């Protein structure tokens, strides 16, 4: 590609050379006057024309109208409902880009965020964690709508940039058996007395059970309940759960049947969960992620570990197979109680787990004194939500700065003289921006080096970037 084409020189009026892909999977081009144009549907190194639908002083938003020079990484989307056309499903943004190139884009997003937001460069780029590109989505929230004008019930994701539900008959990112249920589910809801008062079906697949959580705004009739049971009988492994109000009101329609659970076979751990619990969308990647994180953490039998934002124990229980002692910390008392149950169940079934304690605490209000009170740990596993772990990183940085005698640092809390920070931190992130922010604190104020970082392709065909980073004490 010549410099002239890269600068749009020599191109017909209105044609643009696409230079990059942004975090929302939009092509990024520049007009001859330097104005940036974000083009939905365009890929790097393509020459395109586009329809501008939004203008600002420094940038424009546009939709692809024609490709005049196609990228070698452009592929045929695997879903008939994907596209830029009216009514297209908005669940995926990158099906037109080769999955390997998707991973490369996400790696670039991670590296750019680390450097531009945190001024951090990883010492080693980890090999991306990848898995199946299709049939991976074991959790989903499907909207339901009765469209009177068409005389149909729609079940699926929303249309692109719209509140309307896409008219979907299949979804290749859902497990095949769930994709095959979309049309039968439409027929089922259409037959219910409660056709107008069931706005949502939440999907949660375990290893052996497919849970369907029906949100219903009014009590269901006996006839409707019987139709749900008949549907479950026709589709192997399906369980219906009912949700009349908030997530806390979810209950199983019929108590018999197998339990919703997933396994972590590398550690001999089984994790029971409820369909409204937070679990990873992609179980194939989750298994690899847990194993990779623990290999990177490199816990020894003599060591104590803290798992921050422990959830149901997705990392805590595997950590307990190789550590001396584990502390799991989460923000919810109810979640902590569930973690204790999962630990006790696995200890009873397989044995050999290290002593493990779970505590509930507001993880967005951590102080240096709290870190000292929790005791020393050789290694930390940190897996926060999208908001990141700023308070945790800040508390660690404050302790380090206080030891250095930095004038603006807070005083050392009682007992801190004998407290030492973890030698290694493995940070699992679902938001590269907050990871970069926290990495900046750890590296520039807490005495750590970012020794490795890499992406986790948890959501193929979407612009969502998950990642993992390793921080070692200098």
N, C-alpha and C positions, 0 to 999 in steps of 0.2 A: 504494500500500500504506500503510495508516494506521499511526500509531505504536502503536495498540492491538494490531493484528495482529502487528507486529514484536516486541512484547513478550509475545506469546501471550495477551494479554488478550482476552476475548470468545470464545476458541476452546473447543470441547468438551474435556473432560478427555482427556488423552493425545495430543491433536493438537499438533503442533509447527510453528513457522515456521522455515524454513531460511534462515540469514543469509548463508552463505558456503560455499566449497568449499576443503578443505584440500589440502595437497600430494599426498596419496594419493587424491585425487578423491572424498573422502567429504563429504557434506553436513554442515555444522556448525550446530547449533541449540542453544537454551538452554531448559531447563525453567523454570517460573515461579519456582523457588527459585534460579535462576542457574546450576545445574549444566549443564555442557557435554555435549552428546550428539553423537557422530560417527555419521552414518547412511550406510551403504553404499547407493548407488543413488539417493540424494536429491540434488536440485539447488537452487542458490540461488533464493530467493523462492517456493519451493513450500511448501504446507501439507501435512503428511504425518502418518501414524502409522508407528511402527516397533517391531520386536521387539528388545528389549534382550538381548544375549547376553554382555555383560561389564560389570561394575560396579567402579568405583574410587571413592575418596572425592570426587574433584573432577570426574570425567568418566565417561561411559558409552559403550560401543560397541554399535551397533544395526544392524539390517538393515531396509531399507524394506519395509513391509507394504502400504501403500496411499498413493496420491497424491490429495489432496482438492482441491488447487489446483495446476495444472500450470504449470511454467515455459514461457515462450514459446521457450526454447532447447532444450527436450527434443525429441529426434528418434527415429525408429525405428532401432534398431541395424542396421547393414548385414551382420551375420554371424548366422546361425542358432544359433551356439554361444555367443553372448554372453548374459550375464544373471546373475541372482543365484540361480538354481535349482541344485539339486544336479547335479553333473556339468558345469556350465558351464565353458567355457574361461577360464583366468585370464590369458591373454596380453594382453588389453586391459581398461582400466578406465573409459574415457570415451566409448564408442560411443553412449551415450544422450544425449550433449551435442553440440550443433552444433559443427562443427569450428572455426568462427570464434570461438565462445565458449571453446573449449578453449585457443586461442591467447591470448585475453584473460586467462584464468585463469593461464596460465603467465607472462605478462608481469607480472601482479600478484605472483606468487610471487617472480619475480626482483627486482622493486622492493622488496618487503617484506624479502627477505633482505639486499639491499644496505643498507637503512636500519637494520633491527633488529640485524643481526649486524656490519656494518661501519661504521655511521653515515655512509654514503656515499649521495649522491643524484646520479644521472647528469645532466649538463647538458642532454642531448638524448636522447629516447627514439627508438631506431632503429625503422624499419618492420620488422615481423616477417618473417623468412625462412620462406616457406611453399611447399609443393609438393603433389603428389598425396596425397590422404588414404587411398587404397586402392592395393594392389599395390606398395607402396613398400619392403617389407622384404626386402632382398637378402641378408641374413645372418640365420640363425636356428639354434638348437639344438633339434632335434626329438627328443623322447624316444620310445622304442620299448618296447612291453610286450606279451607274449603273455598274454592273459587266458584261462586254461584254462576257467573256468566258462562263459564266453560262446563259447569256441571261436573267438576272433578275435585278430588282432594290431592294436594301436592305434599310430598314429604321429601325434604332434602335441605341443602344449604341455600343461603340467599343468593340472589342474582348479583352479578358484579356491580358494586357501588349502588345497591338498591336495597330497600326493605322488603321487596317481594321475594317469594320463595321460587327457586328455579324449578322448572318442569323437568325433573330428572327421572329417568327410568333405570339407570345404572350409575355406579360410582366406583371406578377402578381403584381408588385409593383406600376404600373400605375393604375389609375382608370379603372374599368372593361370596361367602354364604350370606353376608349382610347385604351386599350389593344386590343379590338375587331376591332379597326380601323387600326391596323398596316398592315395587309395584304391588305385591300382596299387602303391604302395609297401607298403601293408599286405598286399596279396596276395603281393608278391615276398618279403617277410620271412617270411610264413607258409609259403612253399614251400621255404625254405632248410633244410638240415640244421642250420644254426646258429641256428635260430629262438629258442632260449633264451639265446643268448650274444651278442646284438647289441643293446645297450641304447640306442644313440643314433645319429642321423644328423645331422651338421652340414651346413648349407646355406651355400654361398657362391656368389653369382651375379656373374659379370663381364659385360662388354658382350655377349660372344658365347658364353660358356661357363657352364654350370650345374654346379658341383662338388658332389658328394654324398660326404661323408666318413663311411664306415661304421666305427663303433667296434665291434670284435669281440674278445671275451675269449679265444677259442680260435682256432687256425688254421682258415681256411676250406677246405672241400673243393674239389676240382677242379670238381665239379658246381655248387657254389655260385658259384664264380668265373665259370663259364660263364653262369649265370643273371643275374649282374650285367652281364656284357657284352651279353647279349641285351636286358636292360632299357634299357641305354644306346643300343643300336641302334634301339630302338623310340621313344625320346624324343630328339628332335634337340637337340644341344648338350650332352648330359649326359656328365659324366666321373665315374667312380667313383674315389675315393681310399680307401685302407685305413689304419686306425689301430689297431694291435694293443695299444699301451700309451699312453704320454703323447703330447702334441702333437708332440714331436720325432720320433716314429716314423711320422708320416704320409707315405705315398708313393702315387704315381699307379699305378692298376691296370695301365694300358697306356700306354706312353710316347708314342705317336703322338697327333695331334690338336692343335687350337689351344691357345694358352696362355691361362690365366686372367688377365684384365687389365681395367682400366677406363680411360677416357680423360677428360682435362680439356681439352676442345676449345678453350676460350677461350685456352689457352696452348700448344696443340699438344703437350701432354704425354700420354704413355701410361704407366700404372703397372701393371706386372706384379705379381702377388701370389700367395701360396699360400693355400689355403682356411682355414688356421688362423692366418694373419696378422691383425693388427687392421686392419680397414678400416671405413669408415663404413657403417652399416646401410642408409642411404638415399642412393643415389648421386645422385638428382635434387637433393636438398638439398645434398649435399656439393659439387657443382659450383657452385651458387650461393654457398655459404658461402665457398669458396676465393676466388671472384671478389670477393665483398663484403669479405672480410678484407684482401685485397691493395689494394682501392680505399681502404679506411679507413687502411691502413698508409701508403699514398701514397709508396712508395719511389721515389727518384730514381736515375738512372743513375750518379751519382757516389757513391752511398751504400753502406755495408756493413751487412748485416743478420744477426742471429742468430735462428735458429728453434729454440726450446727445446722439448724433447719432440717431436723431428722425425719419429719413426716411420719409415715407408718413404719419406718425402719428399713427402707429400701437399701440404704448403705449401712445402717447401724448393725443389722443382724449379720450380714457378711463380714463386717469388721470384727464382730465378736467371735468369728471362727479362727482368728489369727492373732488377737491382741491379748494383753494381760487384763485389761479393764477398759470398758467403753462407757462414755457418757453421751446420751442423746438429748438434745435440747430443741424444743419446738414451742411455738407461740400459743398453742391451744391445749387446754386441760383435757378436752375430749379426745384429741388426737394422741396425746401422750398416753391416755388410758388404753387406746387401741394399740399403740406401740408396745406397751407392757404385755397386752394379751398376745400379740404376735410373737414376742420374745418367749413368753412362757410356753406357748404352743410348740414352737420349734425346739425349745430346750427339752420339752417332754418327748418329742418325736425323734429327735436325732442326737440330743445331748452334745456335750463338748463345747458349749458356748461360754465365752468369758463372762464374768460378772458384769452386768450391764444395768445402768440406772438411767431413767428417763425423767426429765424435769420440764415444766412449762414456764416460759418466761417471754416477756415482750422483747423480741430480738431486734427491734428498731430503737430500743432505748438502752443499749448495753453501755456500761461504764467500765473504766479500768478496775475499779474496786470489785465489780462482778467477775471479771476475768481472774483476778487473784483469788477470789473466794471459791471459784470452781476448781482451783488447784492446777498444778502443772500437768500438761499433756505433751507427749513427744511429738504428736502429729494431729493436725486438724483436717477434717473433711467439711467443706462449706458448700451447701447447695441451696442458695436462696431463691425466692421468687424474682420476678422481673425487677422489683425495686432494688435488688442487690443487697449487699451486706455492709453498707456504709458505716453504721454505728459500730459494728464489730471491728472493721478495719481501723476506724478512728480511735477506738479504745486501745487497740494494739499499738497504734502509732503514738498515742499520748504516753503510754508506758515507756516506749523506747525513747521518746524525746525527754521525758522526765529523768531517765537514767543518764542521758547525755548532758543534763543540766541546761537545756534550752530555756531561756528566760520566760517565754510565753507558755511553756508546758505546765499542765496542772501538777500539783504535788503528788508524790508517790503515795498510793493508798497504803494502809496498814498491812503489813505482811508481804509487801512487794519486794523487799530486799532479797528474799530467798526465792522469789518466783522467776521462772525463766520462760520465755515464749516458745512455741512449738518450733522444732527444727524444720519442719516441712508442712506446707499447706497445699492441699489439692482443692481447687475451686471449680465447681461445676456451675455453669451459667446458662440462663436462657435469654440473656440480653447483653450483647457485646458492649453496649454503651455503659451500663452500670458495672460490668466487669472491669472495663478500662478505667473508670473512675476509682474503683476500689483498688485496682492494681497500682494506680498512681500513688495512693496512700501507702500501700504496703512496700513499694519499692523506694519511694523518695522520703518517707517519714518513719517507716517501721523497721527498716534494716533488712529487707528481703531483696532477693533477686528473682526475676521471672525466668526460670530456667527452661520452661517449655510451655507451649500452648498450641491448640489445634481445634478444629471444628468437629461437631457431631451432627451428622445429617439426620436429625430426628424427624424432620418433616419434609421429605422430598417433594419437589414441585411447588413449594411455597418459599417465600422470602424469609421465613423464620430462621434465625441463626442460633444454634446451641453450641456451646464450646466448653473446653476444659483447659485449665491452666495450673501450672505447678510453681510454687514459690518456696525458695530455700533461704534459710537464714544465712546471712553473710558471715 
